[in-house]
Each structure stands twice: as C-alpha cells, then as structure tokens.
Amino acid sequence: MEIMIKKRDGHFEPLSVEKTKRMIAFACLGLDSCDPLELELDAKLQFVDGMTTKEIQKTLVQTAIEKVISKKDDGFGNQVNKMNQDWQFVAARLFLFDLYKEAAITRRYKAFGYGNFPNLVHMLVEEKKYADFFVKEYTPDELQELGDYIKPKRDYLFNYEGLKLLADRYLVKGFNKEIFELPQERFMAIAMHLALVEGENKVEYAKKFYDLMSQLKMTTATPTLANAGTPFHQLSSCFISGVDDNLWSIYDVNSKFSRVSKHGGALG
C-alpha cells in the first residue's frame, strides 16, 4: 500500500523519501562536521499513512537540536559531553525551510524562499499590518530597488535559537499565526522605517541599516523589532515619569504604564 503524506496546503501526495534526503543534505551543506546520513538515522523517521510534512520537519529539527550535545567515549571508558554547534545551524535551516513553505502558501506564490517584496508591502499595507507610509514615502521604483537588495542567504547566519525567537515574536503574522514576513523582510521593513527621516537619502540609509541588521552586526530594541513598519510604530523601550505624593497620581501613572507595557515599553 502506498503511503500518502499530507502537505501544508491540505492536499495529499505519495511519500517521496528522496525529497526528505535532499532537504537534509541541503540543510547540512557546507557544514562538514554534520553528516546528513547521521541525521537521517538518528531521527528514526517512521513514515505512516496520513503523516504531515510539518511532523516530518519537526522531528528533523528536534533531532538536529539534540545532536548539539552528544555523549562520546573518551577512550578510557568514560562518557563525556561533546558539543557540535554546527547542528544548531542545521536545525535553523530546517526550521527556515518550514517558514519559506508557510510564507509561500500564505502569500500565494510558488517559489521556495522569498517572493516579490513590493507586492508583499502593498498586500500588508492593505491588510493594515504595515503602515501606509511605506507606499506614500517610497516610490514603486524605490520599493523594487530595496526588494532587489535583500540578501536571502543571510538567513543562514542564524542559529536555531535566534531564528526561532525572531519567528515567534517579531515576524508579521496573520490572525491565525500565518507567516507573512520572512527574516530578511523584517530587517528591511525596520531599516525602511528608520531611514524615513533621511529624506532624499532614505534608500541609501535603508540599505546601510539593513546590512548592519541582516549581517547580525547589531540589533534593535524589542519594540523596534516588533513594531517598526506596522500601523502601531512605537519604537522605544524606556519611559520615565514622575509620581506625585497622592493616590490619584499613583493611579494615573499606573494606568499610563500599563498601556506602555502592553506595547513593549518599560518604566524607569
């Protein structure tokens, strides 16, 4: 009996073990200390009819993470911990492939990886997930230029923990957690927002800001990571207020800072 696998868009297709092997090999590409066959064997994948591709991916990611620290014999009969951080990058790539596939379904394109950036900007502005200044302050040619400047391969600089944090907390998603943005698009959206004050030089500065963030040379505060480019673009982390020595002032400050905290700010 042929085993059928459920794809992310809901349709079923016959199991192709070769596809899984190619994906694992691609995730290990360039990481000489990570053997694709070793990951396949350690994952102990047991394919069953109706299994989802997401379940397969989750098993592979978890196996790669567990391989970061492994037990080895030191030659004297002792079991010692051996660390191989490269498996963190394999796990990140496998997780990244998941994001690519989810984004393709949500955004209705067929390419593996990044789609058309200007189309994404216009779609998210219409969905009120991006602020409209992206289409008011940037011309179509400027959006295309910045979209062409995006460097997808910089996604491979992430280890698993960093990529998972970015995906869970900061990428723009739909109401049901559908993936709209990919990591490099989040960096570019932040860069474009920060560059607005540069006027005619905003495209040049957006590229500079993007390069710094996408090469992981710097990061921004949590509110900037989460809110830049969105309709609620509160970018600051720290707020300071004085409190008068009376009950109403205390209540007033508590009320203000509960709203600040809701959007990622903190009280000093």
Contacts in CASP RR format, 6 or more apart in sequence:
PFRMAT RR
TARGET T0000
AUTHOR 0000-0000-0000
METHOD contacts of the structure
MODEL  1
MEIMIKKRDGHFEPLSVEKTKRMIAFACLGLDSCDPLELELDAKLQFVDG
MTTKEIQKTLVQTAIEKVISKKDDGFGNQVNKMNQDWQFVAARLFLFDLY
KEAAITRRYKAFGYGNFPNLVHMLVEEKKYADFFVKEYTPDELQELGDYI
KPKRDYLFNYEGLKLLADRYLVKGFNKEIFELPQERFMAIAMHLALVEGE
NKVEYAKKFYDLMSQLKMTTATPTLANAGTPFHQLSSCFISGVDDNLWSI
YDVNSKFSRVSKHGGALG
1 49 0 8 1.000
2 14 0 8 1.000
2 15 0 8 1.000
3 14 0 8 1.000
3 15 0 8 1.000
3 47 0 8 1.000
3 48 0 8 1.000
3 49 0 8 1.000
3 50 0 8 1.000
3 51 0 8 1.000
4 12 0 8 1.000
4 13 0 8 1.000
4 14 0 8 1.000
4 15 0 8 1.000
4 49 0 8 1.000
4 50 0 8 1.000
5 12 0 8 1.000
5 13 0 8 1.000
5 14 0 8 1.000
5 15 0 8 1.000
5 16 0 8 1.000
5 47 0 8 1.000
5 50 0 8 1.000
5 51 0 8 1.000
5 52 0 8 1.000
5 53 0 8 1.000
5 56 0 8 1.000
6 12 0 8 1.000
6 50 0 8 1.000
6 51 0 8 1.000
6 52 0 8 1.000
6 53 0 8 1.000
7 13 0 8 1.000
7 52 0 8 1.000
7 53 0 8 1.000
8 52 0 8 1.000
8 53 0 8 1.000
8 54 0 8 1.000
8 101 0 8 1.000
8 102 0 8 1.000
8 105 0 8 1.000
9 105 0 8 1.000
12 50 0 8 1.000
15 47 0 8 1.000
17 47 0 8 1.000
20 40 0 8 1.000
20 45 0 8 1.000
20 56 0 8 1.000
20 60 0 8 1.000
21 36 0 8 1.000
21 40 0 8 1.000
23 60 0 8 1.000
23 94 0 8 1.000
23 97 0 8 1.000
24 36 0 8 1.000
24 39 0 8 1.000
24 40 0 8 1.000
24 60 0 8 1.000
24 94 0 8 1.000
25 36 0 8 1.000
26 93 0 8 1.000
26 97 0 8 1.000
27 36 0 8 1.000
27 39 0 8 1.000
27 60 0 8 1.000
27 64 0 8 1.000
27 90 0 8 1.000
27 93 0 8 1.000
27 94 0 8 1.000
27 97 0 8 1.000
28 34 0 8 1.000
28 35 0 8 1.000
28 36 0 8 1.000
28 39 0 8 1.000
28 90 0 8 1.000
31 86 0 8 1.000
31 89 0 8 1.000
31 90 0 8 1.000
33 84 0 8 1.000
33 86 0 8 1.000
34 84 0 8 1.000
34 86 0 8 1.000
34 87 0 8 1.000
34 90 0 8 1.000
38 67 0 8 1.000
39 60 0 8 1.000
39 63 0 8 1.000
39 64 0 8 1.000
39 67 0 8 1.000
39 90 0 8 1.000
42 63 0 8 1.000
42 66 0 8 1.000
42 67 0 8 1.000
43 59 0 8 1.000
43 60 0 8 1.000
43 63 0 8 1.000
45 56 0 8 1.000
45 59 0 8 1.000
45 60 0 8 1.000
47 56 0 8 1.000
53 101 0 8 1.000
54 98 0 8 1.000
57 94 0 8 1.000
57 95 0 8 1.000
57 97 0 8 1.000
57 98 0 8 1.000
60 94 0 8 1.000
61 91 0 8 1.000
61 94 0 8 1.000
61 95 0 8 1.000
61 98 0 8 1.000
61 160 0 8 1.000
64 87 0 8 1.000
64 88 0 8 1.000
64 90 0 8 1.000
64 91 0 8 1.000
64 94 0 8 1.000
64 160 0 8 1.000
65 87 0 8 1.000
65 88 0 8 1.000
65 91 0 8 1.000
65 160 0 8 1.000
67 84 0 8 1.000
67 87 0 8 1.000
68 83 0 8 1.000
68 84 0 8 1.000
68 85 0 8 1.000
68 87 0 8 1.000
68 88 0 8 1.000
68 91 0 8 1.000
69 81 0 8 1.000
69 82 0 8 1.000
69 83 0 8 1.000
70 81 0 8 1.000
70 82 0 8 1.000
70 84 0 8 1.000
71 79 0 8 1.000
71 80 0 8 1.000
71 81 0 8 1.000
71 82 0 8 1.000
72 79 0 8 1.000
72 80 0 8 1.000
72 81 0 8 1.000
72 82 0 8 1.000
73 79 0 8 1.000
73 80 0 8 1.000
74 80 0 8 1.000
85 159 0 8 1.000
88 159 0 8 1.000
88 160 0 8 1.000
88 161 0 8 1.000
89 156 0 8 1.000
89 158 0 8 1.000
89 159 0 8 1.000
89 160 0 8 1.000
91 159 0 8 1.000
91 160 0 8 1.000
92 156 0 8 1.000
92 158 0 8 1.000
92 159 0 8 1.000
92 160 0 8 1.000
92 162 0 8 1.000
92 163 0 8 1.000
93 156 0 8 1.000
95 160 0 8 1.000
95 163 0 8 1.000
95 164 0 8 1.000
95 167 0 8 1.000
96 155 0 8 1.000
96 156 0 8 1.000
96 158 0 8 1.000
96 163 0 8 1.000
96 183 0 8 1.000
97 112 0 8 1.000
99 167 0 8 1.000
99 171 0 8 1.000
99 179 0 8 1.000
99 182 0 8 1.000
99 183 0 8 1.000
100 112 0 8 1.000
100 113 0 8 1.000
100 114 0 8 1.000
100 182 0 8 1.000
101 112 0 8 1.000
102 178 0 8 1.000
102 179 0 8 1.000
103 113 0 8 1.000
103 179 0 8 1.000
103 180 0 8 1.000
103 181 0 8 1.000
103 182 0 8 1.000
104 110 0 8 1.000
104 111 0 8 1.000
104 112 0 8 1.000
104 113 0 8 1.000
106 174 0 8 1.000
106 178 0 8 1.000
106 179 0 8 1.000
106 180 0 8 1.000
107 115 0 8 1.000
107 119 0 8 1.000
107 120 0 8 1.000
107 123 0 8 1.000
107 180 0 8 1.000
109 115 0 8 1.000
109 116 0 8 1.000
113 152 0 8 1.000
113 182 0 8 1.000
114 150 0 8 1.000
114 152 0 8 1.000
114 182 0 8 1.000
114 184 0 8 1.000
114 185 0 8 1.000
117 143 0 8 1.000
117 144 0 8 1.000
117 146 0 8 1.000
117 147 0 8 1.000
117 148 0 8 1.000
117 150 0 8 1.000
117 185 0 8 1.000
117 188 0 8 1.000
118 140 0 8 1.000
118 143 0 8 1.000
118 144 0 8 1.000
118 147 0 8 1.000
120 180 0 8 1.000
120 181 0 8 1.000
120 185 0 8 1.000
121 130 0 8 1.000
121 134 0 8 1.000
121 135 0 8 1.000
121 143 0 8 1.000
122 135 0 8 1.000
123 180 0 8 1.000
124 130 0 8 1.000
124 172 0 8 1.000
124 180 0 8 1.000
124 181 0 8 1.000
125 131 0 8 1.000
125 132 0 8 1.000
125 134 0 8 1.000
125 135 0 8 1.000
127 174 0 8 1.000
127 180 0 8 1.000
128 231 0 8 1.000
129 172 0 8 1.000
129 174 0 8 1.000
129 180 0 8 1.000
129 230 0 8 1.000
129 231 0 8 1.000
130 172 0 8 1.000
130 189 0 8 1.000
130 229 0 8 1.000
130 230 0 8 1.000
130 231 0 8 1.000
131 193 0 8 1.000
131 229 0 8 1.000
131 230 0 8 1.000
131 231 0 8 1.000
131 233 0 8 1.000
133 193 0 8 1.000
133 196 0 8 1.000
133 229 0 8 1.000
134 143 0 8 1.000
134 189 0 8 1.000
134 192 0 8 1.000
134 229 0 8 1.000
135 143 0 8 1.000
137 196 0 8 1.000
137 202 0 8 1.000
138 146 0 8 1.000
138 192 0 8 1.000
138 202 0 8 1.000
138 203 0 8 1.000
142 202 0 8 1.000
142 203 0 8 1.000
145 203 0 8 1.000
146 188 0 8 1.000
146 192 0 8 1.000
146 203 0 8 1.000
146 206 0 8 1.000
146 207 0 8 1.000
146 210 0 8 1.000
147 188 0 8 1.000
149 188 0 8 1.000
149 207 0 8 1.000
149 210 0 8 1.000
150 184 0 8 1.000
150 185 0 8 1.000
150 188 0 8 1.000
150 210 0 8 1.000
151 184 0 8 1.000
151 214 0 8 1.000
152 184 0 8 1.000
154 184 0 8 1.000
154 214 0 8 1.000
154 215 0 8 1.000
155 163 0 8 1.000
155 182 0 8 1.000
155 183 0 8 1.000
155 184 0 8 1.000
157 215 0 8 1.000
157 216 0 8 1.000
158 166 0 8 1.000
158 183 0 8 1.000
158 216 0 8 1.000
163 183 0 8 1.000
166 183 0 8 1.000
166 186 0 8 1.000
166 225 0 8 1.000
167 179 0 8 1.000
167 183 0 8 1.000
169 222 0 8 1.000
169 225 0 8 1.000
169 226 0 8 1.000
170 186 0 8 1.000
170 225 0 8 1.000
170 226 0 8 1.000
171 179 0 8 1.000
171 180 0 8 1.000
171 181 0 8 1.000
171 182 0 8 1.000
171 183 0 8 1.000
171 186 0 8 1.000
172 180 0 8 1.000
172 181 0 8 1.000
172 186 0 8 1.000
172 189 0 8 1.000
172 230 0 8 1.000
173 179 0 8 1.000
173 180 0 8 1.000
173 181 0 8 1.000
174 180 0 8 1.000
181 189 0 8 1.000
184 214 0 8 1.000
186 225 0 8 1.000
187 210 0 8 1.000
187 213 0 8 1.000
187 214 0 8 1.000
188 206 0 8 1.000
188 210 0 8 1.000
188 214 0 8 1.000
189 228 0 8 1.000
189 229 0 8 1.000
190 209 0 8 1.000
190 213 0 8 1.000
190 220 0 8 1.000
190 224 0 8 1.000
190 225 0 8 1.000
190 228 0 8 1.000
190 229 0 8 1.000
191 205 0 8 1.000
191 206 0 8 1.000
191 207 0 8 1.000
191 208 0 8 1.000
191 209 0 8 1.000
191 210 0 8 1.000
191 213 0 8 1.000
192 202 0 8 1.000
192 206 0 8 1.000
192 229 0 8 1.000
193 228 0 8 1.000
193 229 0 8 1.000
193 233 0 8 1.000
193 235 0 8 1.000
194 205 0 8 1.000
194 206 0 8 1.000
194 209 0 8 1.000
194 224 0 8 1.000
194 228 0 8 1.000
195 201 0 8 1.000
195 202 0 8 1.000
195 203 0 8 1.000
195 205 0 8 1.000
195 206 0 8 1.000
195 209 0 8 1.000
196 202 0 8 1.000
198 204 0 8 1.000
198 205 0 8 1.000
211 217 0 8 1.000
212 218 0 8 1.000
213 219 0 8 1.000
213 220 0 8 1.000
219 225 0 8 1.000
220 228 0 8 1.000
220 235 0 8 1.000
221 235 0 8 1.000
221 236 0 8 1.000
221 237 0 8 1.000
222 237 0 8 1.000
222 264 0 8 1.000
223 234 0 8 1.000
223 235 0 8 1.000
223 236 0 8 1.000
223 237 0 8 1.000
223 263 0 8 1.000
223 264 0 8 1.000
223 265 0 8 1.000
224 235 0 8 1.000
226 264 0 8 1.000
227 233 0 8 1.000
227 234 0 8 1.000
227 235 0 8 1.000
227 263 0 8 1.000
228 235 0 8 1.000
232 263 0 8 1.000
234 263 0 8 1.000
234 264 0 8 1.000
234 265 0 8 1.000
236 265 0 8 1.000
237 264 0 8 1.000
237 265 0 8 1.000
237 266 0 8 1.000
238 265 0 8 1.000
238 266 0 8 1.000
238 268 0 8 1.000
239 257 0 8 1.000
239 260 0 8 1.000
239 265 0 8 1.000
239 266 0 8 1.000
239 267 0 8 1.000
239 268 0 8 1.000
240 267 0 8 1.000
240 268 0 8 1.000
241 253 0 8 1.000
241 256 0 8 1.000
241 257 0 8 1.000
241 267 0 8 1.000
241 268 0 8 1.000
242 253 0 8 1.000
243 249 0 8 1.000
243 250 0 8 1.000
243 253 0 8 1.000
257 267 0 8 1.000
260 266 0 8 1.000
260 267 0 8 1.000
261 267 0 8 1.000
END
